[in-house]
Amino acid sequence: MTIENGIRGLAGGLVLLSLALSWIISPYFLLLATMVGLNLVQSAFTGFCPAEAVFRKLRRFQ
């Protein structure tokens, strides 16, 4: 698995988790989905993604 695939999986999982928690617990969990979306947009423009730095430090992906 590549780092890019890992980031996509992480982002998708966090959005789904956010939607489930907002439905079950509180609508404020939609802020998590908003943060994930904003991070994806900023990384598209800047090329910097915090999750990529974490994955590289963990040496989990190639």
N, C-alpha and C positions, 0 to 999 in steps of 0.2 A: 504494500500500500504506500502511496506517495504522501508527502506532506499536504499537498493540495486536496487529496481525497479525505485525509484526516480532518482538515479544517472544514470542508463541506459537511462531513458527518457530524462534527461537533456543533457547527452552526445549526444544522437541521434538527439535531437532537435537543439543543437548547430552546429553539423556537417551539418545538412540540411540547417540551416540558413546561415552558412558559404558558402555552395555551391551556394545557391540562390543569396546571395550578391556578390559573386565573378563573377557570370554570368551577373548580372544586373549592378553592380557598378564598381568593380575593382578586378582583380585577386589576389590582396594582401589579400583579405578576406580568401583566402585558408590558410593563416597563422593561422587563428583561428581554422580551422579543424586540422591543424598540432599540435597546442598546446593541443587540446582536446585528440588527439591520444597519444601524449607523456605523458600526465597526466594519461591516462588509463594504459599505459605500466608501468610507474613508480609506480602506485598504486598497480599493480599486484605483483610487486617485494617487495615493502616496506610495503604494507598494509595501507598506509596513503593516504587519499583522502580529499582534501580541501572541496569539495562539501559535503562530509559526515559530516564534522565538522559544516558547515553552517546549514545543515538540522537538526542536533541534537540541535543546539542553537535555531532554530526556533520551535523546538518540533512539526514539521509538520508530521513527520513519526514516526513509532514505532520502 
